[in-house]
Amino acid sequence: MAPKRVVSRSTADSPSAVAAAASSSASTSKPAPVISPSAIAKKQSVVSTNAGFFSSLNGLWSSYLDTTPKNLKLLDSLQLFLMLTGIAQFVYCLTITNYPFNAFLGGFSATVGQFVLTASLRSQVNPANKEVFPTISPERAFADFVFGSLILHFFVYNYLG
């Protein structure tokens, strides 16, 4: 049975107060929790912080889509693919097996090396970096990328045996 409430003398004599006290003592529901104004303000600030974070993330994404040239988006998608491939290889090695460990090292180093070479190519062909690389044309940067990729995969192939 729920504990009885203490009713003040001024309201104890009225019949509505007696009926309210009787119905509240018969009820088994818990009283509503009291929420402080600081807790409400904190929850509102968290919601507004999340909304601000997602709106800034949305602005960053739309700016990327609007201002980035297609060739840089293609290189970014290649880098994303290489990163996901490296993560998948690493998770596979940790969870399932690393039996041919040299195969894991060769594949993982190939993805990391190709990621680094792609990042270098992206920085050299970016029009915003033209003053940093004034003597390197996009064709020469791509030729360096292909040459570096051939050397990287030659070493990976020889490492595998």
N, CA, C and O of each residue as an XYZ file, in Angstrom:
644
protein
N       0.833     -1.162      0.000
C       0.000      0.000      0.000
C       0.886      1.236      0.000
O       1.919      1.258      0.670
N       0.505      2.239     -0.725
C       1.291      3.461     -0.826
C       1.207      4.241      0.485
O       0.185      4.192      1.169
N       2.280      4.964      0.843
C       2.240      5.743      2.080
C       1.234      6.888      1.962
O       1.007      7.438      0.884
N       0.652      7.219      3.087
C      -0.348      8.278      3.106
C       0.345      9.626      3.112
O       1.425      9.794      3.676
N      -0.303     10.575      2.472
C       0.251     11.926      2.412
C      -0.262     12.741      3.588
O      -1.380     12.545      4.066
N       0.553     13.626      4.026
C       0.151     14.525      5.101
C      -0.548     15.710      4.457
O       0.008     16.362      3.574
N      -1.743     15.980      4.892
C      -2.540     17.063      4.348
C      -2.573     18.185      5.371
O      -2.774     17.945      6.562
N      -2.377     19.394      4.910
C      -2.379     20.530      5.842
C      -3.777     20.761      6.393
O      -4.757     20.321      5.792
N      -3.884     21.445      7.528
C      -5.160     21.648      8.206
C      -6.127     22.503      7.391
O      -7.339     22.310      7.484
N      -5.622     23.431      6.605
C      -6.518     24.323      5.884
C      -7.266     23.586      4.781
O      -8.398     23.950      4.462
N      -6.670     22.576      4.201
C      -7.332     21.837      3.143
C      -7.931     20.536      3.632
O      -8.641     19.869      2.879
N      -7.664     20.151      4.887
C      -8.160     18.876      5.396
C      -9.664     18.887      5.596
O     -10.300     17.835      5.527
N     -10.237     20.031      5.838
C     -11.655     20.096      6.119
C     -12.511     20.053      4.856
O     -13.685     19.690      4.929
N     -11.960     20.409      3.716
C     -12.774     20.439      2.504
C     -13.012     19.027      2.007
O     -12.116     18.188      2.102
N     -14.204     18.739      1.475
C     -14.502     17.375      1.014
C     -13.696     16.985     -0.219
O     -13.389     15.809     -0.416
N     -13.352     17.970     -1.049
C     -12.561     17.625     -2.236
C     -11.149     17.215     -1.860
O     -10.557     16.353     -2.508
N     -10.603     17.832     -0.807
C      -9.259     17.472     -0.360
C      -9.261     16.073      0.222
O      -8.304     15.324      0.022
N     -10.318     15.699      0.942
C     -10.404     14.361      1.522
C     -10.539     13.332      0.412
O      -9.933     12.263      0.485
N     -11.332     13.639     -0.623
C     -11.490     12.716     -1.738
C     -10.196     12.586     -2.530
O      -9.854     11.491     -2.976
N      -9.478     13.682     -2.710
C      -8.206     13.645     -3.443
C      -7.168     12.846     -2.669
O      -6.394     12.089     -3.255
N      -7.153     13.019     -1.337
C      -6.203     12.269     -0.517
C      -6.531     10.787     -0.551
O      -5.624      9.956     -0.590
N      -7.810     10.444     -0.536
C      -8.196      9.035     -0.568
C      -7.864      8.408     -1.914
O      -7.393      7.272     -1.966
N      -8.101      9.125     -2.995
C      -7.807      8.553     -4.305
C      -6.308      8.453     -4.537
O      -5.850      7.528     -5.208
N      -5.528      9.397     -3.988
C      -4.075      9.320     -4.181
C      -3.468      8.215     -3.338
O      -2.475      7.613     -3.747
N      -4.035      7.930     -2.167
C      -3.489      6.855     -1.347
C      -3.872      5.498     -1.914
O      -3.158      4.518     -1.699
N      -4.991      5.422     -2.638
C      -5.406      4.161     -3.234
C      -4.655      3.881     -4.522
O      -4.572      2.732     -4.956
N      -4.133      4.869     -5.108
C      -3.426      4.692     -6.374
C      -2.049      4.100     -6.130
O      -1.403      4.421     -5.133
N      -1.592      3.235     -7.034
C      -0.282      2.597     -6.876
C       0.761      3.196     -7.807
O       1.898      2.725     -7.838
N       0.398      4.223     -8.563
C       1.375      4.808     -9.486
C       2.369      5.667     -8.725
O       2.051      6.227     -7.676
N       3.574      5.763     -9.264
C       4.637      6.531     -8.644
C       4.458      7.998     -9.004
O       3.901      8.305    -10.057
N       4.913      8.900     -8.162
C       4.793     10.321     -8.489
C       5.700     10.669     -9.669
O       6.723     10.024     -9.897
N       5.311     11.682    -10.398
C       6.087     12.107    -11.573
C       7.440     12.635    -11.118
O       7.520     13.367    -10.132
N       8.501     12.272    -11.829
C       9.826     12.753    -11.436
C       9.948     14.253    -11.670
O       9.375     14.809    -12.607
N      10.699     14.875    -10.804
C      10.924     16.312    -10.908
C      12.201     16.522    -11.715
O      13.261     16.007    -11.359
N      12.094     17.279    -12.800
C      13.240     17.545    -13.657
C      13.669     18.985    -13.428
O      12.872     19.916    -13.542
N      14.926     19.142    -13.108
C      15.417     20.483    -12.832
C      15.577     21.270    -14.132
O      15.771     20.677    -15.193
N      15.497     22.580    -14.059
C      15.681     23.399    -15.274
C      17.072     23.248    -15.881
O      17.232     23.369    -17.096
N      18.082     22.984    -15.047
C      19.426     22.809    -15.597
C      19.518     21.520    -16.414
O      20.241     21.470    -17.410
N      18.788     20.472    -16.001
C      18.796     19.224    -16.774
C      18.108     19.423    -18.111
O      18.546     18.883    -19.127
N      17.024     20.204    -18.113
C      16.334     20.490    -19.370
C      17.237     21.305    -20.292
O      17.312     21.032    -21.490
N      17.917     22.298    -19.741
C      18.818     23.125    -20.552
C      19.973     22.293    -21.083
O      20.414     22.488    -22.216
N      20.468     21.363    -20.266
C      21.572     20.512    -20.716
C      21.128     19.621    -21.864
O      21.857     19.463    -22.843
N      19.934     19.032    -21.754
C      19.423     18.177    -22.823
C      19.199     18.987    -24.100
O      19.488     18.507    -25.196
N      18.687     20.209    -23.965
C      18.483     21.051    -25.135
C      19.805     21.434    -25.771
O      19.893     21.527    -26.995
N      20.851     21.661    -24.955
C      22.149     22.019    -25.528
C      22.769     20.823    -26.242
O      23.440     20.998    -27.259
N      22.558     19.610    -25.728
C      23.069     18.415    -26.408
C      22.374     18.250    -27.752
O      23.016     17.948    -28.758
N      21.059     18.451    -27.767
C      20.315     18.334    -29.016
C      20.772     19.399    -30.003
O      20.953     19.110    -31.186
N      20.963     20.639    -29.525
C      21.402     21.696    -30.434
C      22.840     21.464    -30.878
O      23.194     21.816    -32.003
N      23.685     20.875    -30.015
C      25.055     20.558    -30.409
C      25.057     19.493    -31.489
O      25.801     19.596    -32.464
N      24.220     18.458    -31.321
C      24.125     17.424    -32.344
C      23.600     17.997    -33.648
O      24.096     17.656    -34.722
N      22.602     18.864    -33.562
C      22.053     19.473    -34.766
C      23.103     20.342    -35.440
O      23.206     20.352    -36.666
N      23.885     21.076    -34.647
C      24.956     21.901    -35.202
C      26.043     21.049    -35.840
O      26.586     21.408    -36.885
N      26.360     19.921    -35.211
C      27.379     19.040    -35.759
C      26.944     18.465    -37.098
O      27.712     18.455    -38.060
N      25.695     17.982    -37.153
C      25.215     17.383    -38.395
C      25.008     18.421    -39.489
O      25.200     18.119    -40.667
N      24.623     19.630    -39.122
C      24.477     20.666    -40.151
C      25.833     21.081    -40.694
O      25.957     21.349    -41.889
N      26.860     21.143    -39.839
C      28.196     21.475    -40.334
C      28.764     20.334    -41.170
O      29.467     20.575    -42.151
N      28.466     19.097    -40.791
C      28.896     17.949    -41.583
C      28.208     17.945    -42.944
O      28.831     17.632    -43.959
N      26.923     18.293    -42.963
C      26.188     18.384    -44.219
C      26.740     19.512    -45.088
O      26.845     19.358    -46.305
N      27.092     20.636    -44.479
C      27.695     21.742    -45.227
C      29.056     21.370    -45.802
O      29.382     21.744    -46.928
N      29.845     20.635    -45.029
C      31.151     20.181    -45.504
C      30.997     19.241    -46.693
O      31.730     19.351    -47.675
N      30.036     18.309    -46.604
C      29.815     17.354    -47.686
C      29.324     18.059    -48.950
O      29.788     17.749    -50.048
N      28.395     18.999    -48.811
C      27.894     19.701    -49.992
C      28.977     20.583    -50.597
O      29.038     20.721    -51.819
N      29.825     21.180    -49.781
C      30.947     21.970    -50.303
C      31.930     21.075    -51.051
O      32.449     21.459    -52.099
N      32.185     19.882    -50.513
C      33.069     18.933    -51.194
C      32.505     18.555    -52.558
O      33.235     18.521    -53.548
N      31.196     18.269    -52.610
C      30.581     17.872    -53.877
C      30.570     19.011    -54.886
O      30.694     18.772    -56.087
N      30.424     20.243    -54.415
C      30.333     21.386    -55.325
C      31.683     21.859    -55.845
O      31.792     22.247    -57.008
N      32.712     21.833    -55.004
C      33.980     22.468    -55.375
C      35.079     21.514    -55.814
O      36.062     21.962    -56.404
N      34.957     20.231    -55.556
C      36.026     19.285    -55.891
C      35.877     18.803    -57.327
O      34.793     18.385    -57.735
N      36.977     18.859    -58.104
C      36.909     18.360    -59.486
C      36.679     16.847    -59.530
O      36.933     16.136    -58.558
N      36.192     16.375    -60.678
C      35.848     14.951    -60.824
C      37.068     14.045    -60.677
O      36.967     12.970    -60.086
N      38.215     14.462    -61.206
C      39.386     13.589    -61.113
C      39.840     13.415    -59.659
O      40.342     12.352    -59.294
N      39.668     14.449    -58.826
C      40.028     14.306    -57.417
C      39.010     13.441    -56.677
O      39.374     12.706    -55.760
N      37.743     13.523    -57.068
C      36.736     12.643    -56.469
C      37.024     11.184    -56.816
O      36.823     10.294    -55.989
N      37.491     10.942    -58.030
C      37.854      9.579    -58.433
C      39.027      9.069    -57.602
O      39.023      7.920    -57.159
N      40.033      9.921    -57.390
C      41.168      9.512    -56.556
C      40.732      9.303    -55.106
O      41.233      8.402    -54.433
N      39.810     10.123    -54.628
C      39.298      9.937    -53.265
C      38.540      8.623    -53.124
O      38.653      7.944    -52.104
N      37.770      8.265    -54.143
C      37.053      6.987    -54.072
C      38.029      5.811    -54.118
O      37.795      4.791    -53.470
N      39.117      5.944    -54.875
C      40.147      4.897    -54.877
C      40.789      4.792    -53.499
O      41.043      3.686    -53.021
N      41.055      5.925    -52.857
C      41.639      5.897    -51.522
C      40.672      5.281    -50.508
O      41.098      4.542    -49.620
N      39.396      5.574    -50.629
C      38.410      4.969    -49.743
C      38.371      3.454    -49.935
O      38.310      2.704    -48.961
N      38.406      3.003    -51.198
C      38.424      1.568    -51.483
C      39.667      0.910    -50.892
O      39.575     -0.165    -50.298
N      40.822      1.543    -51.048
C      42.060      0.978    -50.498
C      42.018      0.928    -48.975
O      42.495     -0.031    -48.369
N      41.450      1.957    -48.356
C      41.357      1.972    -46.905
C      40.432      0.860    -46.415
O      40.766      0.159    -45.460
N      39.283      0.690    -47.051
C      38.356     -0.368    -46.647
C      38.950     -1.756    -46.887
O      38.722     -2.674    -46.100
N      39.709     -1.908    -47.970
C      40.369     -3.186    -48.239
C      41.414     -3.499    -47.179
O      41.510     -4.637    -46.718
N      42.200     -2.496    -46.789
C      43.197     -2.695    -45.733
C      42.553     -3.038    -44.400
O      43.049     -3.894    -43.668
N      41.452     -2.373    -44.086
C      40.745     -2.666    -42.839
C      40.197     -4.091    -42.870
O      40.285     -4.813    -41.877
N      39.634     -4.492    -44.004
C      39.088     -5.850    -44.125
C      40.199     -6.888    -43.978
O      39.998     -7.910    -43.321
N      41.357     -6.649    -44.572
C      42.478     -7.592    -44.431
C      42.935     -7.672    -42.982
O      43.212     -8.761    -42.478
N      43.016     -6.533    -42.310
C      43.475     -6.514    -40.931
C      42.486     -7.220    -40.012
O      42.892     -7.984    -39.136
N      41.189     -6.972    -40.203
C      40.173     -7.638    -39.386
C      40.179     -9.138    -39.648
O      40.037     -9.930    -38.716
N      40.342     -9.538    -40.914
C      40.419    -10.962    -41.250
C      41.612    -11.611    -40.550
O      41.503    -12.721    -40.029
N      42.740    -10.921    -40.540
C      43.941    -11.468    -39.898
C      43.733    -11.606    -38.392
O      44.183    -12.583    -37.793
N      43.054    -10.637    -37.773
C      42.843    -10.704    -36.329
C      41.799    -11.740    -35.935
O      41.970    -12.444    -34.940
N      40.727    -11.838    -36.700
C      39.607    -12.672    -36.268
C      39.682    -14.113    -36.757
O      39.338    -15.031    -36.013
N      40.120    -14.326    -37.980
C      40.036    -15.678    -38.532
C      41.400    -16.373    -38.467
O      41.591    -17.302    -37.682
N      42.327    -15.925    -39.279
C      43.649    -16.560    -39.259
C      44.673    -15.648    -39.909
O      44.349    -14.766    -40.705
N      45.907    -15.893    -39.543
C      47.022    -15.219    -40.206
C      48.041    -16.258    -40.661
O      49.247    -16.013    -40.656
N      47.528    -17.429    -41.055
C      48.413    -18.550    -41.358
C      49.471    -18.215    -42.405
O      50.660    -18.288    -42.096
N      49.091    -17.853    -43.625
C      50.214    -17.407    -44.474
C      50.502    -15.944    -44.162
O      50.045    -15.041    -44.864
N      51.278    -15.724    -43.081
C      51.493    -14.371    -42.589
C      52.168    -13.494    -43.624
O      51.913    -12.291    -43.681
N      53.035    -14.087    -44.452
C      53.679    -13.275    -45.487
C      52.657    -12.806    -46.529
O      52.836    -11.749    -47.134
N      51.590    -13.580    -46.744
C      50.537    -13.149    -47.661
C      49.784    -11.958    -47.067
O      49.447    -11.012    -47.779
N      49.522    -12.009    -45.753
C      48.875    -10.856    -45.118
C      49.768     -9.630    -45.204
O      49.305     -8.546    -45.559
N      51.050     -9.794    -44.879
C      51.953     -8.646    -44.923
C      52.074     -8.077    -46.336
O      52.106     -6.859    -46.518
N      52.141     -8.954    -47.332
C      52.226     -8.488    -48.714
C      50.973     -7.743    -49.144
O      51.066     -6.667    -49.735
N      49.800     -8.303    -48.856
C      48.552     -7.652    -49.246
C      48.314     -6.358    -48.495
O      47.884     -5.364    -49.080
N      48.593     -6.366    -47.199
C      48.379     -5.159    -46.411
C      49.356     -4.062    -46.803
O      48.973     -2.897    -46.905
N      50.614     -4.425    -47.024
C      51.585     -3.409    -47.447
C      51.272     -2.888    -48.849
O      51.553     -1.730    -49.154
N      50.693     -3.734    -49.703
C      50.288     -3.266    -51.036
C      49.180     -2.227    -50.932
O      49.217     -1.214    -51.631
N      48.195     -2.463    -50.071
C      47.107     -1.492    -49.936
C      47.588     -0.197    -49.296
O      47.191      0.889    -49.720
N      48.440     -0.302    -48.275
C      48.954      0.912    -47.623
C      49.854      1.685    -48.589
O      49.754      2.908    -48.689
N      50.731      0.972    -49.297
C      51.614      1.642    -50.259
C      50.844      2.300    -51.391
O      51.165      3.417    -51.795
N      49.835      1.619    -51.901
C      49.028      2.198    -52.974
C      48.244      3.404    -52.467
O      48.061      4.375    -53.201
N      47.780      3.352    -51.221
C      47.093      4.502    -50.627
C      48.023      5.710    -50.561
O      47.619      6.826    -50.889
N      49.260      5.490    -50.140
C      50.228      6.585    -50.037
C      50.549      7.143    -51.422
O      50.626      8.360    -51.597
N      50.736      6.270    -52.401
C      51.007      6.746    -53.758
C      49.823      7.528    -54.329
O      50.016      8.521    -55.031
N      48.616      7.091    -54.034
C      47.421      7.806    -54.500
C      47.286      9.161    -53.809
O      46.886     10.141    -54.437
N      47.617      9.220    -52.526
C      47.587     10.505    -51.816
C      48.609     11.464    -52.408
O      48.342     12.660    -52.527
N      49.772     10.951    -52.778
C      50.789     11.787    -53.415
C      50.311     12.294    -54.772
O      50.488     13.468    -55.098
N      49.706     11.413    -55.558
C      49.160     11.829    -56.856
C      48.069     12.874    -56.674
O      48.014     13.852    -57.419
N      47.202     12.674    -55.692
C      46.119     13.630    -55.465
C      46.660     15.006    -55.098
O      46.151     16.019    -55.577
N      47.675     15.051    -54.264
C      48.229     16.347    -53.872
C      48.955     17.030    -55.031
O      48.999     18.259    -55.086
N      49.523     16.255    -55.956
C      50.246     16.858    -57.082
C      49.317     17.347    -58.185
O      49.646     18.310    -58.876
N      48.159     16.704    -58.369
C      47.254     17.122    -59.446
C      46.156     18.065    -58.960
O      45.350     18.531    -59.765
N      46.109     18.351    -57.677
C      45.114     19.272    -57.141
C      45.407     20.686    -57.633
O      46.512     21.186    -57.422
N      44.443     21.347    -58.288
C      44.687     22.715    -58.775
C      44.976     23.708    -57.650
O      45.627     24.723    -57.895
N      44.522     23.452    -56.450
C      44.795     24.354    -55.330
C      46.262     24.306    -54.910
O      46.750     25.243    -54.279
N      46.968     23.234    -55.249
C      48.383     23.084    -54.885
C      49.323     23.429    -56.036
O      50.474     22.993    -56.036
N      48.865     24.190    -57.000
C      49.687     24.496    -58.169
C      50.942     25.284    -57.789
O      51.989     25.096    -58.408
N      50.859     26.159    -56.787
C      52.040     26.929    -56.377
C      53.024     26.087    -55.578
O      54.197     26.446    -55.480
N      52.572     24.975    -55.003
C      53.477     24.085    -54.266
C      54.283     23.222    -55.234
O      55.468     22.977    -55.011
N      53.638     22.761    -56.314
C      54.301     21.934    -57.324
C      54.275     22.665    -58.672
O      53.537     22.257    -59.569
N      55.055     23.725    -58.833
C      54.941     24.501    -60.079
C      55.538     23.800    -61.292
O      55.103     24.059    -62.414
N      56.511     22.930    -61.107
C      57.182     22.307    -62.252
C      56.626     20.939    -62.613
O      57.035     20.361    -63.620
N      55.709     20.409    -61.822
C      55.187     19.060    -62.076
C      53.844     19.173    -62.783
O      52.888     19.727    -62.241
N      53.786     18.647    -63.986
C      52.526     18.623    -64.729
C      51.692     17.422    -64.269
O      52.240     16.480    -63.696
N      50.386     17.442    -64.510
C      49.560     16.287    -64.126
C      49.982     15.003    -64.844
O      49.862     13.913    -64.285
N      50.473     15.129    -66.076
C      50.927     13.936    -66.805
C      52.161     13.333    -66.148
O      52.275     12.113    -66.031
N      53.084     14.191    -65.719
C      54.284     13.678    -65.061
C      53.923     13.074    -63.706
O      54.484     12.050    -63.316
N      53.001     13.692    -62.993
C      52.570     13.146    -61.704
C      51.947     11.768    -61.896
O      52.190     10.860    -61.100
N      51.140     11.604    -62.951
C      50.531     10.296    -63.208
C      51.598      9.273    -63.604
O      51.522      8.115    -63.192
N      52.588      9.685    -64.397
C      53.674      8.772    -64.776
C      54.462      8.337    -63.539
O      54.829      7.169    -63.417
N      54.724      9.271    -62.625
C      55.394      8.910    -61.372
C      54.551      7.938    -60.552
O      55.084      7.017    -59.934
N      53.234      8.145    -60.549
C      52.317      7.262    -59.834
C      52.370      5.848    -60.411
O      52.443      4.871    -59.666
N      52.333      5.743    -61.727
C      52.376      4.422    -62.370
C      53.715      3.748    -62.105
O      53.755      2.559    -61.789
N      54.806      4.489    -62.228
C      56.138      3.925    -61.987
C      56.273      3.464    -60.534
O      56.789      2.375    -60.280
N      55.817      4.277    -59.583
C      55.863      3.892    -58.172
C      54.995      2.680    -57.886
O      55.365      1.824    -57.082
N      53.825      2.599    -58.548
C      52.941      1.445    -58.364
C      53.586      0.168    -58.891
O      53.475     -0.886    -58.264
N      54.261      0.251    -60.045
C      54.949     -0.927    -60.582
C      56.045     -1.399    -59.643
O      56.174     -2.596    -59.389
N      56.828     -0.477    -59.130
C      57.904     -0.852    -58.196
C      57.314     -1.460    -56.922
O      57.810     -2.472    -56.427
N      56.256     -0.839    -56.394
C      55.618     -1.353    -55.183
C      55.125     -2.776    -55.394
O      55.374     -3.650    -54.564
N      54.427     -3.014    -56.500
C      53.876     -4.350    -56.723
C      54.960     -5.361    -57.091
O      54.778     -6.557    -56.861
N      56.060     -4.920    -57.645
C      57.190     -5.819    -57.875
C      57.743     -6.319    -56.541
O      58.001     -7.513    -56.385
N      57.926     -5.409    -55.577
C      58.425     -5.819    -54.264
C      57.403     -6.715    -53.532
O      57.784     -7.690    -52.885
N      56.135     -6.386    -53.636
C      55.102     -7.207    -52.988
C      55.095     -8.604    -53.600
O      55.009     -9.595    -52.874
N      55.185     -8.697    -54.927
C      55.193     -9.997    -55.592
C      56.413    -10.817    -55.189
O      56.304    -12.024    -54.977
N      57.568    -10.174    -55.081
C      58.773    -10.893    -54.668
C      58.708    -11.294    -53.192
O      59.267    -12.320    -52.803
N      58.034    -10.497    -52.377
C      57.896    -10.848    -50.970
C      57.018    -12.079    -50.809
O      57.266    -12.906    -49.931
N      56.001    -12.208    -51.641
C      55.116    -13.348    -51.528
C      55.818    -14.641    -51.893
O      55.421    -15.714    -51.439
N      56.837    -14.549    -52.693
C      57.627    -15.739    -53.035
C      57.180    -16.325    -54.325
O      57.732    -17.331    -54.770
